[in-house]
């Protein structure tokens, strides 16, 4: 019966937009359609009550989600391992097959955690779109806010910055999910009280990431950490990290844009301009860098995105 349910649910999932609401949306559909699905299952000769059927369906769909997201990770890692970003940041030569295995095993384990999985849908939206590519290219040519920092050596061109941010996005949900190393569980919220504690957490995080994924450049992990922090919640300044601010902003754009597909959006402005205008109005609440959001809004105006 599991194989039959997998066919049914794969068909349903293929018609739902992939974003962090997908699991709740699918559960809503299952709750409303369980008796219709039950009739289909019974017609195939399977004997099961609706409650047990629902449990079986949820188990199957969770596995489908994990397989789908893991496939996305593997495709991305296979591509990013060809990037010059590793050599530029002093890592290399790398054994591609080993890194693919590290990432595959790690994310196969992490995606079992629903908290991590829900965060990863936002990463999926970023790495499977051209959002980062488009904005890094335009920010490079505009030479506006943060340009000197964003494109400081060795990250001297848009492609390197794009690869750096996308690689950091894979670490982003790791930061926000409790992790264990040396028989202790670490939670980022416990370190958001002092600047020196954030630096301490970064050291612990780098150790953890390297123990699971092989050598990952410190810059990648630091960007992921700072991008995960909502500065509105801090009573101190953690320092300037424009690349992390950009990643946080673009993950937020990708997240909200993926959800706009689920509604009949009839706003007069283009989707990204509308979103970034809203972000500008709520920049403090979202913990985004105000000057960067103004710059991104200018980019959307100029390109009519």
C-alpha positions in Angstrom: 0.0 0.0 0.0 2.9 2.4 0.7 3.9 2.4 -2.9 0.4 3.1 -4.0 0.1 6.0 -1.5 3.4 7.3 -2.7 2.0 7.5 -6.3 -1.1 9.3 -5.1 0.7 11.8 -2.9 3.5 12.5 -5.5 0.8 13.5 -7.9 -0.8 15.9 -5.3 2.5 17.4 -4.2 3.4 18.1 -7.8 0.5 20.5 -8.0 1.4 22.4 -4.8 3.9 25.3 -4.7 7.1 24.4 -2.8 7.6 26.7 0.1 7.6 26.6 3.9 3.8 26.3 4.0 3.7 23.2 1.8 3.5 20.7 4.7 0.7 22.5 6.5 -1.1 23.1 3.2 -0.9 19.4 2.3 -2.0 18.3 5.7 -5.0 20.6 5.3 -5.8 18.9 1.9 -5.4 15.5 3.5 -7.8 16.3 6.3 -10.4 17.5 3.9 -10.0 14.8 1.3 -9.2 11.8 3.6 -12.6 10.1 2.9 -12.2 10.5 -0.9 -8.7 9.1 -0.7 -10.0 6.3 1.6 -12.5 5.3 -1.1 -9.7 5.2 -3.7 -7.5 3.0 -1.5 -10.4 0.7 -0.7 -11.2 0.3 -4.4 -7.7 -1.1 -4.8 -8.4 -3.8 -2.3 -6.6 -2.3 0.7 -8.3 -2.6 4.1 -7.5 0.3 6.4 -9.6 2.7 8.5 -9.4 6.5 7.7 -7.5 7.4 10.8 -4.7 4.8 10.1 -4.8 5.8 6.5 -4.1 9.4 7.4 -1.1 8.4 9.6 0.3 6.4 6.7 -0.2 9.2 4.2 1.6 11.7 6.5 4.5 9.3 6.9 4.7 8.8 3.1 4.5 12.6 2.4 7.2 13.4 5.0 9.5 10.9 3.2 8.6 12.5 -0.2 9.4 16.0 1.1 12.8 14.8 2.5 13.6 13.0 -0.8 12.6 16.1 -2.8 14.7 18.5 -0.7 17.7 16.1 -0.5 17.7 15.8 -4.3 17.8 19.6 -4.5 20.8 19.7 -2.1 22.7 17.1 -4.0 22.2 18.8 -7.3 23.3 22.1 -5.9 26.3 20.7 -4.1 27.4 18.9 -7.2 27.4 22.2 -9.1 28.9 24.4 -6.3 31.8 22.1 -5.9 32.9 23.2 -9.4 33.0 26.8 -8.3 36.2 28.8 -7.8 34.9 29.9 -4.4 36.8 27.0 -2.7 40.2 27.9 -4.0 39.6 31.6 -3.6 38.8 31.1 0.1 41.8 28.8 0.6 40.2 25.4 0.5 41.6 22.9 -2.0 42.1 20.8 -3.7 38.9 19.1 -2.6 37.8 15.6 -3.2 34.4 16.1 -4.9 33.1 12.6 -4.2 33.9 13.0 -0.5 32.1 16.3 -0.2 29.1 15.0 -2.0 28.9 12.1 0.5 29.4 14.5 3.5 26.5 16.7 2.4 24.3 13.9 1.5 24.6 12.1 4.8 24.3 15.3 6.8 21.2 16.7 5.1 19.6 13.2 5.0 19.8 13.3 8.8 18.9 16.9 9.3 15.9 16.9 7.0 14.2 14.3 9.3 13.9 17.2 11.8 10.7 19.2 10.9 12.1 22.4 12.4 15.1 22.2 10.2 13.0 21.1 7.2 10.7 24.1 7.4 13.7 26.5 7.5 15.2 24.7 4.5 12.2 25.4 2.3 13.4 29.0 2.3 16.9 27.9 1.3 15.3 25.7 -1.5 13.5 28.9 -2.8 16.9 30.7 -2.9 19.1 28.1 -4.5 16.5 27.1 -7.1 15.9 30.6 -8.3 18.1 33.3 -10.0 17.4 35.8 -7.2 20.9 35.9 -5.8 22.5 35.9 -9.3 20.4 38.8 -10.5 21.0 41.1 -7.5 24.7 40.5 -7.1 25.2 41.4 -10.8 23.2 44.6 -10.5 24.7 45.6 -7.2 28.2 45.1 -8.7 27.5 47.4 -11.6 25.6 50.0 -9.5 28.5 50.5 -7.1 26.2 51.7 -4.4 25.7 50.9 -0.8 28.2 48.3 0.5 29.8 47.7 -2.8 33.4 48.1 -1.5 32.7 45.5 1.2 30.6 43.1 -0.8 33.2 42.9 -3.6 36.3 43.2 -1.5 39.1 40.8 -2.4 39.1 37.8 -2.8 35.3 38.0 -3.6 35.9 40.4 -6.4 33.1 39.6 -8.9 29.4 38.8 -8.9 29.8 35.1 -9.6 32.0 34.6 -6.6 29.6 36.5 -4.3 26.7 34.5 -5.7 28.4 31.2 -5.0 29.5 32.4 -1.5 26.0 33.4 -0.6 24.4 30.3 -2.0 26.8 28.1 -0.1 26.2 30.1 3.1 22.4 29.6 2.6 22.9 25.8 3.1 24.4 26.5 6.5 21.7 29.1 7.4 19.1 26.5 8.8 21.8 24.7 10.7 22.5 27.9 12.7 18.8 28.1 13.7 18.4 24.5 14.7 19.8 23.1 17.9 22.9 20.9 17.3 25.0 18.6 19.4 28.8 18.5 19.6 31.0 17.2 22.3 28.0 15.9 24.2 26.4 19.3 24.5 23.5 20.9 22.7 24.0 24.4 21.4 21.1 26.9 20.7 21.9 30.2 19.1 19.3 32.1 21.2 21.4 31.5 24.3 24.3 33.4 22.8 22.4 36.5 21.6 23.1 38.5 24.8 26.7 39.7 24.2 28.9 40.2 21.2 31.7 38.0 22.7 29.2 35.2 23.1 28.2 35.4 19.4 31.9 35.1 18.5 32.2 32.1 20.8 29.1 30.5 19.1 30.8 31.1 15.7 33.8 29.1 16.8 31.6 26.3 18.0 29.6 26.4 14.8 32.7 26.3 12.6 33.9 23.2 14.6 30.5 21.5 14.2 30.2 22.3 10.5 33.7 21.1 9.7 33.1 17.9 11.7 30.1 17.1 9.6 30.8 18.5 6.1 34.5 18.5 5.7 36.5 21.8 5.5 34.0 24.7 5.0 35.6 28.2 4.7 35.0 30.2 7.9 33.6 33.1 5.8 30.8 30.8 4.7 29.8 29.9 8.2 30.1 33.5 9.5 27.8 34.8 6.8 25.2 32.1 7.6 25.4 32.9 11.3 25.0 36.7 10.9 22.3 36.3 8.3 20.3 34.2 10.8 20.3 36.9 13.4 17.5 39.4 13.6 19.3 42.6 14.7 16.1 44.0 16.1 16.4 41.4 18.9 19.9 42.6 19.9 20.7 45.3 22.4 24.3 45.7 21.0 26.0 46.1 17.7 27.4 42.9 16.2 29.3 44.8 13.5 28.9 45.3 9.8 28.5 42.2 7.6 27.0 43.5 4.3 27.2 40.1 2.7 25.2 38.5 5.5 22.7 41.4 5.4 22.3 40.8 1.6 21.8 37.0 2.1 19.2 37.6 4.9 17.4 40.1 2.6 17.4 37.8 -0.4 16.3 34.8 1.6 13.4 36.9 2.8 12.6 38.0 -0.7 12.7 34.4 -2.0 10.5 33.2 0.9 7.8 35.8 0.4 7.9 35.6 -3.4 7.4 31.8 -3.3 4.3 32.4 -1.2 2.9 35.0 -3.5 2.3 32.3 -6.1 -0.2 30.8 -3.7 -2.5 33.8 -3.8 -4.2 35.8 -6.5 -1.9 38.7 -6.3 -3.2 41.7 -8.3 -0.9 44.4 -7.0 0.0 47.1 -9.6 3.7 46.9 -8.9 6.0 44.1 -10.0 6.2 41.2 -7.4 9.8 41.9 -6.1 9.3 45.7 -6.0 6.1 45.2 -4.0 7.8 42.9 -1.6 10.9 45.1 -1.1 8.7 48.2 -0.6 6.9 46.3 2.2 10.3 45.3 3.6 11.4 49.0 3.6 8.3 49.9 5.6 9.0 47.1 8.1 12.8 47.1 8.0 13.3 47.3 11.8 10.8 44.5 12.5 12.4 42.2 9.9 15.9 43.0 11.2 17.1 44.0 7.8 19.7 46.7 6.9 17.8 49.8 5.9 20.4 51.2 3.4 20.7 47.8 1.7 16.9 47.6 1.3 16.8 51.0 -0.3 19.5 49.9 -2.7 17.6 46.7 -3.5 14.4 48.7 -4.1 16.4 50.9 -6.6 17.5 47.7 -8.4 13.9 46.4 -8.7 12.8 49.8 -10.1 15.6 49.9 -12.7 15.0 46.4 -13.8 11.2 46.3 -13.4 11.3 43.2 -11.3 
